[in-house]
């Protein structure tokens, strides 16, 4: 049931995409989102290959996701995505994940920017101009991702670690999903086994490259959220992430 404006893809949950309790893990879910978005952009004529003709490329800036249920190994889900207009320098894209029978799995909203090779932000209207003929057909199930503010709260620093070759993407900077992997790996196993991740919000602030020396800063939150920043050795903040874990 695809048209030009909406793309749906089916994904089977493989054993290598699960966590310790055989449920789909966070990075695999976000990889599904990234995969379907990339395919859809290519179909619509503003994918990576199209933008690179003008020495431009897409960068994910913000994302917010709520997860209703984590599918288990062997289950199949459908991920639907569609553009949702622009907001100043951001191109917006929404996602819905659900079982074949329609039961909801997750929803997400994302904000993307177009950069040139000098890392200067380009306005997205030119790439998306041919969508002006499409009426507003979709209402987001979620709010758009916002700018996270972690001011205040007790601060805890992790051990330092380096960006490795396996962390890099086609643009030779850190794949956006790797930031989430680093954060999940920083948690205690007992905590992860006793809690379920309900929502994720991330702000990508700067790129990370091979051999960058990084540290995770964690901020306490009296509202039940778990707030994290990834900081480079020169003091540059690369991203902010807010998890909501439920017992």
C-alpha positions in Angstrom: 0.0 0.0 0.0 2.7 2.4 -1.0 2.3 5.6 -2.9 4.9 8.3 -3.7 4.4 10.0 -0.4 4.4 6.9 1.9 6.8 3.9 2.0 6.2 0.7 4.0 8.7 -2.1 4.5 8.5 -5.4 6.4 11.3 -6.4 8.8 11.8 -9.8 10.4 13.4 -9.7 13.9 16.5 -11.8 13.6 18.4 -13.3 16.5 21.3 -10.9 15.9 19.0 -8.0 16.3 17.8 -8.9 19.8 19.0 -8.2 23.3 19.4 -10.4 26.4 15.7 -11.3 26.6 15.2 -12.1 22.9 13.5 -8.7 22.2 14.3 -6.3 19.4 17.1 -4.0 20.6 17.1 -0.2 20.4 19.9 0.1 17.8 18.1 -2.4 15.4 14.8 -0.5 15.7 16.6 2.8 14.8 18.5 1.0 12.0 15.0 0.0 10.6 14.0 3.7 10.7 17.3 4.7 9.0 17.0 2.0 6.3 13.4 2.9 5.3 14.1 6.6 5.4 17.1 6.1 3.1 15.1 4.0 0.7 12.3 6.4 0.6 14.5 9.5 0.0 16.1 7.7 -3.0 12.6 6.8 -4.4 11.5 10.4 -4.0 14.6 11.8 -5.7 16.4 13.5 -2.8 18.4 10.6 -1.5 22.2 10.6 -0.8 23.1 10.0 -4.5 20.9 12.9 -5.6 22.2 15.3 -3.0 25.9 14.4 -3.7 25.5 15.6 -7.3 25.5 19.1 -5.6 28.1 18.1 -3.0 25.4 18.0 -0.3 24.3 15.2 2.1 21.7 14.5 4.8 22.5 14.6 8.5 20.1 13.5 11.2 19.8 16.4 13.7 17.0 15.3 16.2 14.8 12.3 16.8 12.1 11.3 19.2 10.6 7.8 19.6 8.1 6.2 21.8 8.0 2.4 22.0 4.7 0.6 22.9 6.0 -2.9 22.8 9.4 -4.5 21.9 8.9 -7.3 19.3 10.6 -10.6 19.9 12.9 -12.8 17.9 11.0 -14.3 15.0 8.2 -11.7 14.8 7.7 -9.5 11.8 6.9 -5.8 11.9 6.0 -3.2 9.3 7.7 0.3 9.4 6.0 3.1 7.6 7.6 6.5 6.9 6.7 9.7 5.2 8.0 13.3 4.9 6.2 15.8 7.2 7.2 19.1 5.7 9.9 21.5 6.8 10.5 23.7 9.9 13.1 26.4 9.2 16.3 24.5 8.3 14.9 21.1 9.2 13.3 18.6 6.9 10.8 16.5 9.0 10.1 12.8 8.6 7.8 10.6 10.6 7.7 6.8 11.3 5.2 4.3 12.5 6.0 0.7 13.3 3.3 -1.9 13.8 2.5 -5.6 13.5 0.9 -7.0 10.3 -2.4 -7.1 12.2 -2.2 -3.4 12.9 -1.1 -3.5 16.6 1.2 -0.6 17.3 4.9 -1.1 18.1 6.5 2.4 18.0 6.2 5.9 16.6 8.9 8.4 15.9 9.6 11.9 14.5 12.9 13.1 13.1 14.5 16.4 12.0 17.2 16.4 9.3 19.5 19.0 7.8 21.3 19.2 4.5 25.1 20.0 4.8 27.6 20.9 2.1 31.1 19.5 2.1 32.2 22.5 4.2 29.6 21.4 6.8 27.5 24.5 6.1 23.7 24.0 6.5 21.6 24.4 3.4 18.0 25.2 3.3 15.9 22.1 2.5 13.3 23.7 0.3 15.1 23.0 -3.0 15.3 19.3 -2.3 11.7 19.0 -1.2 10.1 21.6 -3.5 8.4 18.9 -5.7 6.3 18.0 -2.6 4.4 21.3 -2.6 1.7 19.6 -4.6 1.0 17.1 -1.8 -1.7 18.2 0.7 -1.2 17.7 4.4 -2.3 14.0 4.6 -0.6 12.8 7.7 -0.8 13.9 11.3 2.1 13.0 13.5 1.3 10.6 16.3 4.0 12.3 18.4 5.4 15.8 18.9 8.5 16.7 17.0 11.9 16.2 18.7 12.9 19.3 20.6 16.1 20.9 21.9 17.2 19.1 25.1 18.4 21.1 28.1 20.4 19.3 30.7 21.2 22.3 32.9 21.5 21.4 36.6 21.6 18.0 38.3 24.4 15.9 39.6 26.9 14.9 37.0 28.7 11.5 36.6 31.5 10.8 34.1 32.2 7.5 32.3 35.5 6.1 31.4 37.0 7.5 28.1 36.7 5.5 24.9 37.7 6.0 21.2 35.8 6.0 17.9 36.6 2.9 16.0 36.4 2.0 12.3 33.2 -0.1 12.9 31.6 3.1 14.3 31.9 5.0 11.0 29.3 5.4 8.2 29.5 6.1 4.5 30.4 9.8 5.2 33.3 8.7 7.4 31.8 10.1 10.5 30.1 8.2 13.4 26.9 6.5 12.3 24.0 8.1 14.3 22.9 4.8 15.8 26.3 4.2 17.3 25.7 7.0 19.8 22.8 5.0 21.2 24.9 1.8 21.3 27.6 3.5 23.3 25.0 4.7 25.9 23.2 1.4 26.2 26.6 -0.3 26.8 27.3 2.1 29.6 24.3 0.8 31.7 24.5 -1.9 34.3 23.2 -5.2 33.0 20.9 -5.8 36.0 19.3 -2.4 35.4 18.7 -3.1 31.7 17.2 -6.5 32.6 14.9 -5.0 35.2 13.7 -2.0 33.1 12.0 -1.4 29.7 12.9 1.5 27.5 9.8 3.5 26.7 11.1 6.6 24.9 14.2 8.0 23.4 15.0 11.6 22.4 18.3 12.6 20.8 19.9 15.8 19.7 23.0 15.4 17.4 25.2 18.5 17.9 28.5 17.6 16.2 30.2 14.9 14.2 32.6 12.3 15.7 35.5 10.9 13.6 37.9 8.0 13.8 40.1 8.0 17.0 38.2 10.8 18.7 38.5 10.4 22.4 35.0 10.5 24.1 33.3 10.4 27.4 29.7 10.0 28.5 28.3 12.4 31.1 25.1 11.4 32.9 22.8 13.8 34.6 20.4 12.9 37.4 16.8 13.8 36.9 14.1 14.0 39.5 11.4 13.4 36.9 12.4 9.8 36.1 14.4 10.5 32.9 18.0 9.5 32.3 20.0 12.2 30.6 23.3 11.7 28.8 25.8 13.8 26.9 28.7 12.5 24.8 31.7 14.8 25.1 34.9 14.8 23.1 38.3 15.3 24.7 38.4 19.0 23.5 35.2 19.7 25.4 32.9 19.6 22.4 29.5 18.2 23.1 28.5 15.8 20.3 25.0 14.8 21.3 22.4 14.8 24.1 20.1 11.8 24.7 17.2 11.4 27.1 15.9 7.9 27.9 12.8 7.1 29.8 13.1 3.7 31.4 10.1 1.9 33.1 10.4 -0.9 35.7 
